[in-house]
Amino acid sequence: MAEKKLNKIMFVDESEAVNTYHRIISEKADVADQTLFFTSADTALRYLSEINSTYDFPELIFTDITL
């Protein structure tokens, strides 16, 4: 039985290198239809605050705790 993919996941980390690593891993794992990457907490929060539909909200958010 195939695993159900997530609609959208989001990564927030100020490091481009870490985001690149996460991009490679998430693409290889093929766990989401859409993967978003942000290097700023402010930009990520702005994106989240502008979402108009529950369906559009990321189902999983990874964030750097030192951000």
N, C-alpha and C positions, 0 to 999 in steps of 0.2 A: 504494500500500500504506500502510495506516495505521500510524503509529508506536505502539509498545507503551508504555502509560503505566506509570509507576512505581507501586508500591503505596503507598509513604509517603515523604515527604521532611520534613525537619525544619530549622527555622531557629532559631538561638540568637543573640540580640542584645539588649542592655539598652535599646536605643532603641525606643520605641513607634512613632516616626515611620518608622524604617527597617523595622520589622516590618510596618507598614501598607503601605509601598512593596512589600516582598517579597510580601505577600499579594495585592496587586493584580496584580503581574507573574505570579505563579504561577497565579492564577485565569485570567488571560487566556491564558497559555501552555497551560493544561490538561494539565500533564505528570504529575500524580499523582492517584491516587484520594483520598488524604488528605494534608493539609499541616498540620504542627504548628508552633506558634510558642512560644518560651520567651524570657523576658526575664532569666532567671537561669541561670547555668551549673549551680548546685547543683540547681535544679529539673529541668533537662534531664538531668543525670546521674542523679538519683533516678528519673526516668521510664525512662531506659534500663536502669537496674539492676533494675527491676521487670518487665521484659519476660520472658515465659515461653516465647515461641516465636520461632524464627528468622524466620518469616513476618511477625511483628509488628514486627521491627526495621526502622527506616528504611533505605531503600536509598541515600539520599543525605542528608548532614548538612552544612549551611552554618553556620559559626560566626564570630562577630566575633573577630578575633585579639587585640584589645585587651581583651576581656572579662575 
